[in-house]
Amino acid sequence: MKQKKQADQSLVDKRIVIPSVLIIGIVSLLFAFYTEESAELLNTIFDTIVNLFAWGYLWYALLIVGVALYFAFSKYGQVVLGDPLEKPRYTLFEYASILVAMGVGATLMRTGMVQWSEVSINPPFGLEPGSSDSLLVGNAYSMFLWSFQTFAVFVMAAPAMGYILHVRKKSKLRISEACRILFGDKFTDGFGGIVLDTLFLVSILAGAAVTLGLGTPIVTENLAALLNIDVTFLLTMIVTIVWVLVFSISAYVGLDKGIKRLSTMNMYLAGGFALFILLIGPGIFIMSFFTDSVRQLFTSYIDFSLYTNSIGNESSHIEGHTVFWFAYNATWAMLHGVFAAIVSKGRTIKEMILTYLLAPTLLSWIATGILGGLGVERFVNQDVPVLEMVGQEDPVSAVPAILGTLPLSGLVIVVFIIISTIFLVTTLDSTTYTIAAYMSKWDMSQRAPSRTLRIFVALIITVLALTLMNIGGLAPLEVLSGLMGIPIVVIQLLLVVAAIKMIEQDKAWMTNIRKKSKSQDDA
């Protein structure tokens, strides 16, 4: 037993794990003792960044879409992440389901249902609050949040990470390893590499705790409404622990038996739930409003993408929120890139990029169209005071009020809770698996990370999330996660350059591609 314990300890790279955990612990303690001061300081810093560099984040998000499309349709897109003669690890449906579950998570269930209301309360472009135009722009903006910029940010670290894992067969699945070709051995194996990898772990551990903390109210609010009880910290703790048990088991059993099965099952559940709402709810209105929302999205896409309100009009919800959204997405970019790299064995870079750009985007638009359309219809025709509830309380509190107006409302809320739970579970077990792979000293090109290590990561995330929820510290940590997106943006762009240099150095665009069949050559 003692030897086994020592062996497990030796699997962790203490050079990056210890400083990461210490930094997270110190930051959490500061939030515990100086919650208001921390929140005020971080919000001041973030507001300053929004005022100075909002334009930079907006152009970065558009730029990364262009880079993604260039990669996909250039010679680099042909490169196979693995042996060109082997079939991909997952079918296209399984692969897309895994990326969707990782990419959208339970947050989509919240933004899809009530994000439109936050925009309508404080609309852009000089619109009148609560007007029909503001409702439509609000739902189109909700779709925009889950569009090409978001998923391009998520995927464009993956070419470099997938290449070092599946083509060059490097044992360490690290950002520093991918940047070796740029900075050399001395930097990568020394202090510089430790800084890069520690930055990744700190941002992801903080982001995972925030995701768990922000995802929990989606379940607790609906569960409290279903059982007619108040939302308390005890209820929050029980829900969180149940969640942790499920995603710990899923992460423990691994990708194929856990994450893949949950992801594909949730696609079927979400599809069935959407059809159910259309049949028992205002289906005609929802489809009409969805059509209008898509039209508004296409009409306003560039307006949403590059809106800074520089001429001094009254500020609206979307200026600061769009910048925060892209900054927060940048924080998660490395995690998504590492995870996409792991599950993309056998896929070409083009398949990986286009699947991540299209599958989550289309599902998110459909979900937002249905959930947002239901919320708007209930606000307009059923007198559900959504704008008032969102303006005075947590926006999530409006979700059970909207669902409660449907026939079979108890069943609807139960299914909504199940889907939200599975979405968050698949996001967090993917996160746990990826962080464990990143911490591990095992050869990640040959095997999965230690199960013990996966459970250890799950415990860290859980303790951090519960501690911060108890002291009210999630808000500053959320802003801190967004702030950490600033250096991540630079690192992501470096990884794009590194991927190009590695592929060019190996001439992989000629040697590591799928060979055309004889029939294709004859044609």
N, C-alpha and C positions, 0 to 999 in steps of 0.2 A: 504493500500500500504506500509506504514511504517513497519507494523508487518511482511508482506511478505518479505520485504527486510532484516529485522533482521533475519528472519527464514532462508533465503538463506545464509546469512553470517555465521550463526551458523552451517551450514552443512560442512564448510571447516575446516580442522584441521590446525589452524594457526601455531601450533608449528613446522610444517614441510613446510608449504606453504610459509610463510613469509621469513624464511632464504633462501629457494631455490630461490625465485624470487629476493631477494636482491643480492645473489651471482651471479646469471645470469646478473642482471643489472650492477653490479660493473665490472664484466669481460667484458661486452659489451662496457662500457664506456672506460675502459683501451684500448680495441682494437681500439676504435674510436680515441683516442688521441695519442696512441702509436702503430699504426698498424704495421709498419715495425719492430719496436723493439720487439713487442709481437710475431710476426711471426718468427723472428730470434731466440728468446729465446726458443719458443716452439719447433721449428724444431731442435735446438741444443739438447734439452732435449730428444726429440724423437729419434734422431740419436744415442744418447748415449745409450738409452734403447735398440735400435735395435742391437747395437754392443755388449752390455753386455748380453741381455736376449732374443735374437732372438730364440735361441734353446728352451727356456722355453715356449714361445708362441706356437711354432710348436708342441712340445710334449703335451702341454695342449689341443690343438685342437684334436689331435689324441686320447688322453686319454678320452676326453669327448665322442667321438664316441663309444669307448669301454664301457664306463659307460652306455651310452644310450642303447646299445644292451643288456648289462647285465640286466638292469632294465626291458627292454621289454620282455625278454625271461625267466626271473626268476619268482619266486612266486609273486614278487611285481607287475609284469605286469598284473596279473589277477584282481587287485584291481579296482573296479568301482569308478569313481569320481562322486558320487551321490548315489541315491537309485538304487540298482541292479535290482529292479523290473520295473523301469521306462525306457522307450525308450530314446535313445540319443536325444538331443535337435534338431540336424540337421541331414539330410540324409548324407551319406558318400560323395556324390558329393558336396553338399553345404558346408560341413565341410572342405573338402580338398580345395575347392575354396577359402574359407575364410582364411585358413592358407597360401595358395599360395599368395593371394593378400597382406597379411600382411608380408609374408616372403621375397618376391622378390621386389615388388614395381617397380617404374619407372626406378630405377637404372639398372635393367636388360636390359631395352631397349637400354641404353647407352653402357654398358659393352659388351652386345651381339653383337653390331654393330661395335665397334671400339677398344675394349680392345686388340684384337689380334695385332693391329698395334703398340701399345705401347710396347708390348713384342718384336715384330719384329724389331723395331728400336734399341732396346737395349737387345738382346736375351741372354738367359743363355746357359750353357753347351758348350761354345766356338763356338756357331753357328755364321754364317756370317749374319750381319744385312741385312734385305730385301730378304734373300734367301727363297726358297720354304720350306725348313725345318723350318726356323724361323716363317714363316706364319702358318704352321701347328701346331707347338708347341704353338704359340700365341693363336690360337683358342682353343686348348686343355686346355691351362691355364685358358682361360675365362670360360670354363666349370668347371674346378677345383674350381674356386672361388665360384661357386654356387653348391657345392657338400656336402658330408656328414658332414664334419667338421663344415661348416657354420650352417647347420640346427640342428646339435646336440648341438652346442653352444646356439642356439636360444631356444631349447625346454627343456633343462635339468633343468631349474628353475621351470618348470611347474608342475612336480609331487608334489612338496611340496606346491606350491601355490594352485593348484587344490584341494589338500587334505584338506587344512584348510578351503577352501571356500565351497566345496560341500559335504565333509564327516564330518568334525568337526564343520561345520556351524559357523565359526568365523565371526564376523561382520566386522572386518578390514581386507582388502585385502592388507596386508603389508609384506614386507620382514622381518621386525622385529617380526611380529606375527608368521611367519613360523619358525623363529629362537628361539622362546620362549623355545622350548624343549631343546635347546642347552645351552642357557645363563640364563634362569630363568626369573622370573617376574620382579625383581628389574632392571635388565639390559634392558629388553624389554620395560617396562613402563617408564623408565627414560631416561637419556641423551644418552645412547648407542643406544636405539631404534630410537631416534630422528636423530642421526648421520647416521644410516643405511638408514632410509627413506629419509632424505634430500639428501644423496648421490645419491640415485635412481632418485629423481626428477630433480636434477641438470643435471645429465648425460642425462636423457631422454629429458628434455626441450632443452638442447643444441643440442642433436642429431636430434630432430625433426626439429629444425630451420635449421640445416645443410642439412637435407634431402630435405626440401622445397627449400632451396637455390640452392642446386646442381641439383634438379629435374627440376627447372624452365627453365634452358637453353635447355633442351631436347625439350620443346615446343617452346620457343622463337626463337631459331635458325631455326627450321622448319617453324614456322609461318612467320618469316621474309623472308625466301626464297620463301615461297608460295606467299606472298604479294609483294615481291621485295622491301622490306624496310630494314633499318638498325635496328640492335638490340640496343635499348636504355634502359635507366633505366625506362622511362615512360612505354615502352612496357612490361618490366619485372614486373613493379608494377601492370599493368592492368591484366596480366596473373596470377600473384600471388593472386590478389584480387578475380578474378573469381574462381580460385582454392579453395581459402579459403571459399567463399560462398557455393560452392558445398560440400566441406567436412564438413563444419559447419552444413549445412542442413542434410547431411547424419548422422553425429554424433548426431544431435538433435533428429531425428526421431528414432534412436536406432539401435540395432543389426539386428533385423529381417527385418524391413522395409528399412533400409539404407544400412548397410555394407554387409549383406547377398545378397541382390538383385544386388548391384553393382558388388560384387565379382563374382557371378555366371554369370552375363551378360558379364563381361569382359573375362571370360574363353571362351565363345562362340565367342566373337569378335576376341580374339587372335587366336583361332583355325581357324576361317575363313580367317583372315589376312595371316596366315602362308600358307594356301592352295592357296590363291590368288597369293602370291609371287612365289610359286613353279610353278603355271600355267603360269603366264605372264612373269616370270623371267627365269634365267638359272637353271631350276628345276633339270635337270640331274646333272649338276656340283654341285649344292648345296647338293643333296643327296649323291653323291660320296665323296665330301669334308667332309660332316657330318660323313660318315662312317669312313673315314681316321682320323677325329678328335677324334671320340670315341676310335678307336684303339690306337691313340697316348695318349689319356687320361689314358686309362688302363695301357699302357706301362710305362708312366711317373708319375703315381699317387704318388708313394712313393718318387720319385725325387722331385716333387712339394711340397709334404707334409713336407719333412725334409731337404730342400736345404738351407744351410747357407753360402756356398762358403768359407769355412774356410781355404782352402789351398792357398788362395791368388790370384785366378784368377781374371780377370777384372770383376768388379761388373756389374750386370745386373738389369733389371727392377724388377725382381720378388723377390729378397731377401727382400728389404725393404717393397715392396708392400704387400707381403704375411703376414708379421708380422703386418703391419698396418691394413690389412684387418681383421685378427683375433682379433686384439685389438679393432678395431671399432665394430666388431660383438659382442665382449664381452660387450661393452657398451650398446648394444641393447638387450643383453640376458635377462635382468630382465623384460624389457617391453614385449618382445615376450613371456616370461614365464608367466607373469601375464595375457596377452591377451589369450594365449592358454588355460590357466586355466579357464578363463571366458567362453569360447565357447565350452569347452570339457565336459560339464555336461552330464552325462550318458555314456561317453566313458570310456573304460578301459585305464589304463596307457600305456599298450602295443599298443592299437589302436592310442592313441595320439602320442606316440613317433614315431611309424612306419609311420603314415600318414605324420608327419612333416619331417621325414627323406626322404621319397620317393616321395611324390607328388610335392613339390617345386623343388627337384633335377631333376626329369624327365622333368618337364616343362621347367626348366632353360636350360637343355642340348638341348632340341629340339629348343628352342628359339635361343640359341647361335649358334647351328648348322645352322639354316636357316639365321639369320641375319648376323652372321659372314661369312658364306659361300657366301652370296650376296656381302658383302663388299670385300672379298678377290677376288672374280671373277671380280668385277668391277675394282679393282686395277690391276689385272693381265692382263685382256683381253680388258678392256674398257678405259684404260689409265686415270682412276680417281686417282689423286695424293694423295692418302689417307695418306701415310707415311709422305709426305711433309706437308700436312695440319695439321696432328696431332702433328708433331714435332715443328711447328711454331705457331700454334694457339690452342685454346681450342679444345680438341678432339671431342666435340659435333659438331663442325662446319663441320666435315666430313660427318655427318649423312644425311643432306639434299642433299649434293652433290652425295652421293650414291643412295639415293631414287629417286633423280631427273633423273637418267638414265633409270628408268623403264618406260614401256608404262603406260599411264594414271597416270603420276607422280603426278599430282595435287591431284587426288583421293587417291593415296597411301599415300602421306604426310598427308592429312587430317585424314585418318584412323589411321595412326601412331600417330598423335597428340592426337586423341581421346583415343586410348588405353593407351598411356603414361599418359594422364591426369587421367583416371580412376584408373590406377595402383597407382599413387601417392595419389589420393583422398582416395582410400581404405586403403592405408598405414597410411595416416595422420588422417583419421577419426577413425581408430582403435587405433592409438596413443592417440588421443584426448579423446576417450572414456575410455581408460585404465588409463591415467593420472588423469582424473576426478574421476574415481572409487578409485584411490589411494589417492587422496586428500580428498575425502569425509568422513564425519563422519556418513553417513547413514550405515545401515546394508547391506553390499554388498551380503550377502547370500540370501537376501530376495527381493532386488530391484535394479534397474539400478541407476547410478549416476544422480544427478540433471542436467536437460537440461541447466539451466542457467550456471552451472559450466562447462559444456562441451563447451559452447560458450566462456566463459571466458578463458579457456585453449587455444582454437583456436586463440583468439585475442593475447594472449601472444606469441604464436609461430609465428604468422604472423608479429607482430611488431618487434620481435627479428630478424627474417629472413630478412625483408626489410631493417632494420637499418644496419645490417651487410653487406648485398649486396651493399648498397649505399656507405659504407665506405671501401669496399674491405676486410672486416674482416672475411669472411667465411673460408678462408684457415687456419688461426690459430685456429679458433673454431673447425674445422674438426680435426686438430691435437690434440687439447685439448680433444675432445670427445674420440679419440683413446687412449690418455693417461689415461683417467678415466677408461678404461677397466682393468687396473692393479688391483685396489681393487675389481672390479666387479668379476674378475676371482676367487678371494678368497671367495667372498660371494656366488658365484654360487656353488662352491664345498661344502661350508657349508650347502647350501640348499639341496644338494643331501644327505648329511649325515642326515639332519633333516627329510627328507622324509622317509628315512629308519627307523629312530628311532620312528617316529610317527606311521608308519604302524606296526612296531613290538610291540609297546606299546599297540596299539588297537587290535592287531592280525587281522588286516583288511584283510590280505591275506587268512584268513580262513572265516571271517564273512561277508566281504563286496565284495563278488564276485557273478557273475551270476551263478545261480544254473543250473545244467545240467537237461535237460528234461528227462522224464522217458524213452523215446525212445532211447536217447543217452546212458542212463545207461544200458538198455537192450543190446544195441549194444556192 
